[in-house]
Amino acid sequence: MSLKALLLAALLAVASAGGPAAYSTFTSPIDYGSVGSTHESTVKGLGGNNVISQYSKAVDTPYSSVRKYDTRISNDALAYAPAAHAIAAPAVAYGAAPALAYGAGYRTYGAAPALAYGAGYRTYGASPALAYGAGYRTYGAAPALAYGAGYSTYGASPALAYGAGYSTYGAAPALAYGAGYRSYGAAPALAYGAGYRAYGAAPALAYGAAYTPAIAKTAVAAPLGVAYSAAPAVAHLSFSGLGATYGY
């Protein structure tokens, strides 16, 4: 018996002298295949507008373990907001000024009458017999009847003027007609003259228009504008439940 123990000790010493003992291990697994599980949950709101979807997956193999979670929340809320079309007030505006105005702006007529027959400063001499005179026609003393236009004056700026400016009756022919200081003896029988006929400052007919627009048309344009502005559509929603709370 002691001999057997010595032989075993000698074999172990020889084995140790050759180096460390090499060994390898192999585990033969007991393979049951892969085990997986999935879970899906979907919650929809009223009318199916908002959806909360949860998805989870678990896979177990002899060598690995995988877990996956997915949560999705959608809100397809449909809201009809009134599209308030704002129209500027007023759409068409008419200004206070009339579109067409007829005026007689400053139509004035001069101081002279349109047609005037006057005898301004009509003087009658000391009884001439009969005298029609125009400008320095002189007739004798003591006329019986005299028609004169001595010192007849009319307004300024004549368009056409026939005057008998400064018709005076002088001293003494019985009846004399002369042509501009044309004189015949002391007492001629009859004389016609046009002496000193002057076209002077007295209009018989005068038309004047000082700054006179016949028709004044004024048109004041009123603003014509149409403006549209869309009102923004605004919707708010909040949700609380199923372990989730959200809002916008």
C-alpha positions as CSV (number, residue, x, y, z in Angstrom):
1,M,0.0,0.0,0.0
2,S,2.8,2.4,0.7
3,L,4.4,1.4,-2.5
4,K,1.3,2.6,-4.5
5,A,1.5,6.0,-2.7
6,L,5.1,6.4,-3.7
7,L,4.4,5.7,-7.3
8,L,1.6,8.2,-7.5
9,A,3.8,10.9,-6.0
10,A,6.5,10.2,-8.5
11,L,4.0,10.5,-11.4
12,L,2.8,13.8,-10.1
13,A,6.4,15.1,-9.8
14,V,7.1,14.2,-13.4
15,A,3.9,15.9,-14.6
16,S,4.7,19.1,-12.7
17,A,8.2,19.2,-14.2
18,G,6.8,19.3,-17.7
19,G,5.0,22.7,-17.2
20,P,1.5,23.9,-16.1
21,A,-1.2,21.6,-17.0
22,A,-3.2,22.9,-20.0
23,Y,-6.9,22.6,-20.0
24,S,-10.0,23.9,-21.9
25,T,-13.6,24.2,-20.8
26,F,-16.7,24.0,-22.9
27,T,-20.2,24.5,-21.6
28,S,-22.8,22.9,-23.6
29,P,-25.8,25.2,-23.2
30,I,-29.2,24.0,-22.8
31,D,-30.9,25.9,-25.7
32,Y,-34.6,26.6,-25.3
33,G,-34.7,29.0,-28.3
34,S,-35.6,32.7,-28.2
35,V,-38.4,34.0,-26.1
36,G,-40.0,37.3,-27.1
37,S,-43.0,39.4,-26.2
38,T,-44.7,42.5,-27.6
39,H,-47.2,44.9,-26.2
40,E,-49.2,47.5,-28.0
41,S,-51.8,50.0,-26.7
42,T,-53.7,52.6,-28.6
43,V,-56.1,55.1,-27.1
44,K,-58.2,57.4,-29.3
45,G,-60.1,60.4,-28.3
46,L,-63.5,61.6,-29.3
47,G,-64.0,61.2,-33.0
48,G,-60.5,59.7,-33.4
49,N,-58.9,63.1,-33.6
50,N,-56.2,62.5,-30.9
51,V,-54.3,59.2,-30.6
52,I,-51.9,57.9,-27.9
53,S,-50.0,54.8,-29.1
54,Q,-47.6,52.8,-26.9
55,Y,-45.5,49.9,-28.2
56,S,-43.1,47.7,-26.3
57,K,-41.1,44.6,-27.3
58,A,-38.9,42.2,-25.3
59,V,-36.7,39.5,-26.8
60,D,-34.7,37.0,-24.6
61,T,-32.2,34.6,-26.1
62,P,-29.7,32.3,-24.3
63,Y,-27.1,34.9,-25.0
64,S,-28.8,38.3,-25.0
65,S,-31.8,40.3,-23.8
66,V,-33.4,43.2,-25.8
67,R,-36.1,45.7,-24.7
68,K,-37.7,48.3,-26.9
69,Y,-40.3,50.9,-26.0
70,D,-42.0,53.3,-28.4
71,T,-44.7,55.9,-27.4
72,R,-46.3,58.1,-30.0
73,I,-48.9,60.9,-29.3
74,S,-50.7,62.6,-32.2
75,N,-53.4,65.3,-32.1
76,D,-55.3,65.8,-35.3
77,A,-57.9,68.0,-33.8
78,L,-59.9,69.7,-36.5
79,A,-61.3,73.1,-35.6
80,Y,-63.2,75.4,-37.9
81,A,-62.3,78.9,-37.0
82,P,-64.4,81.6,-38.5
83,A,-62.4,83.3,-41.2
84,A,-63.3,86.8,-40.3
85,H,-63.0,88.9,-43.4
86,A,-62.5,92.4,-42.2
87,I,-63.7,95.0,-44.7
88,A,-62.5,98.5,-44.2
89,A,-65.3,100.9,-43.4
90,P,-66.5,102.3,-45.6
91,A,-65.7,100.2,-48.7
92,V,-66.5,103.2,-50.9
93,A,-66.2,106.7,-49.6
94,Y,-67.5,109.8,-51.2
95,G,-65.8,113.0,-50.2
96,A,-67.6,116.1,-49.1
97,A,-66.7,117.9,-52.2
98,P,-69.0,117.3,-55.2
99,A,-67.6,115.5,-58.2
100,L,-68.6,118.4,-60.4
101,A,-69.1,121.9,-59.4
102,Y,-70.3,124.8,-61.5
103,G,-69.5,128.2,-60.2
104,A,-69.7,131.7,-61.4
105,G,-66.5,132.6,-59.7
106,Y,-66.1,136.3,-59.4
107,R,-68.0,137.3,-62.5
108,T,-67.9,141.0,-62.3
109,Y,-68.9,143.8,-64.5
110,G,-67.1,147.0,-64.6
111,A,-68.4,150.2,-63.2
112,A,-69.5,151.3,-66.6
113,P,-73.0,150.2,-67.6
114,A,-73.4,147.7,-70.5
115,L,-75.3,150.4,-72.4
116,A,-75.6,153.8,-71.0
117,Y,-77.0,157.0,-72.3
118,G,-76.1,159.7,-69.9
119,A,-76.0,163.3,-69.7
120,G,-73.5,163.7,-66.8
121,Y,-73.2,167.3,-66.0
122,R,-75.7,168.1,-68.6
123,T,-75.7,171.9,-68.6
124,Y,-78.0,174.2,-70.4
125,G,-76.6,177.5,-71.4
126,A,-78.3,180.8,-71.3
127,S,-80.9,179.9,-73.9
128,P,-79.4,179.1,-77.2
129,A,-81.7,179.0,-80.2
130,L,-80.8,175.4,-81.2
131,A,-77.4,173.7,-80.8
132,Y,-76.1,170.2,-81.4
133,G,-72.4,170.2,-80.5
134,A,-69.5,167.9,-80.1
135,G,-66.3,169.4,-78.6
136,Y,-65.6,173.0,-78.6
137,R,-68.5,173.8,-80.7
138,T,-69.3,177.4,-79.8
139,Y,-72.5,179.0,-80.3
140,G,-73.6,182.5,-79.7
141,A,-75.2,184.0,-76.7
142,A,-78.8,183.6,-75.6
143,P,-79.8,180.3,-77.2
144,A,-83.4,179.3,-76.9
145,L,-82.9,175.6,-76.4
146,A,-79.8,173.5,-75.9
147,Y,-79.2,169.7,-75.9
148,G,-75.8,169.0,-74.7
149,A,-73.6,166.2,-73.4
150,G,-71.1,168.4,-71.8
151,Y,-68.8,166.6,-69.4
152,S,-70.5,163.3,-69.9
153,T,-68.3,160.7,-68.2
154,Y,-68.4,156.9,-68.1
155,G,-66.3,154.3,-66.3
156,A,-62.7,153.4,-67.1
157,S,-61.4,151.1,-69.9
158,P,-63.9,151.7,-72.7
159,A,-64.3,148.9,-75.3
160,L,-65.9,151.4,-77.6
161,A,-66.5,155.0,-76.8
162,Y,-68.1,157.8,-78.7
163,G,-67.9,160.9,-76.7
164,A,-68.7,164.4,-76.9
165,G,-66.1,165.5,-74.3
166,Y,-66.1,169.0,-73.2
167,S,-69.0,170.3,-75.2
168,T,-69.5,173.8,-74.1
169,Y,-71.5,176.6,-75.3
170,G,-69.7,179.8,-75.7
171,A,-70.4,183.3,-76.7
172,A,-72.2,184.6,-79.6
173,P,-73.0,183.3,-83.1
174,A,-76.6,183.1,-83.8
175,L,-76.1,179.8,-85.5
176,A,-72.6,178.5,-86.4
177,Y,-71.3,175.2,-87.9
178,G,-67.6,174.8,-87.9
179,A,-65.0,172.1,-88.3
180,G,-62.5,172.5,-85.4
181,Y,-62.0,176.2,-84.7
182,R,-63.4,176.9,-88.2
183,S,-65.1,180.1,-87.7
184,Y,-67.2,182.3,-89.9
185,G,-67.9,185.9,-89.4
186,A,-69.8,187.4,-86.6
187,A,-73.1,185.8,-87.3
188,P,-73.1,183.0,-90.0
189,A,-76.5,181.7,-91.0
190,L,-75.8,178.0,-90.5
191,A,-72.6,176.0,-89.8
192,Y,-72.0,172.3,-89.2
193,G,-68.8,171.3,-87.5
194,A,-67.1,168.3,-85.9
195,G,-64.5,170.2,-84.1
196,Y,-62.6,168.5,-81.3
197,R,-64.5,165.2,-81.5
198,A,-62.7,163.2,-79.0
199,Y,-62.9,159.5,-78.3
200,G,-62.2,159.7,-74.6
201,A,-62.4,157.8,-71.4
202,A,-66.2,157.5,-71.4
203,P,-67.5,154.2,-72.8
204,A,-70.9,154.0,-74.3
205,L,-70.7,150.3,-74.1
206,A,-68.3,148.4,-71.9
207,Y,-68.0,144.8,-71.1
208,G,-65.5,143.9,-68.4
209,A,-64.5,140.6,-66.9
210,A,-62.0,140.7,-64.1
211,Y,-60.8,137.3,-63.1
212,T,-64.0,135.8,-64.3
213,P,-64.0,132.1,-64.9
214,A,-67.1,131.2,-66.8
215,I,-67.4,127.8,-65.3
216,A,-65.2,126.5,-62.6
217,K,-65.1,122.7,-62.3
218,T,-63.5,121.3,-59.3
219,A,-63.3,117.6,-58.6
220,V,-62.0,116.4,-55.3
221,A,-61.1,112.7,-55.5
222,A,-62.3,110.6,-52.5
223,P,-60.2,107.7,-51.5
224,L,-61.6,104.4,-52.9
225,G,-60.1,101.5,-51.0
226,V,-61.1,97.9,-50.2
227,A,-58.9,96.1,-47.7
228,Y,-59.2,92.5,-46.5
229,S,-57.4,91.0,-43.6
230,A,-57.8,87.4,-42.5
231,A,-58.1,86.6,-38.8
232,P,-55.8,83.9,-37.6
233,A,-57.3,80.5,-36.7
234,V,-56.4,79.7,-33.2
235,A,-57.1,76.4,-31.4
236,H,-56.0,75.2,-28.0
237,L,-56.2,71.6,-26.6
238,S,-55.1,70.0,-23.4
239,F,-55.2,66.3,-22.4
240,S,-54.5,64.6,-19.1
241,G,-54.9,60.9,-18.5
242,L,-53.4,57.5,-19.1
243,G,-50.3,58.7,-17.3
244,A,-49.7,61.5,-19.8
245,T,-50.5,65.2,-19.8
246,Y,-50.0,67.4,-22.8
247,G,-51.5,70.6,-24.3
248,Y,-51.0,73.2,-26.9
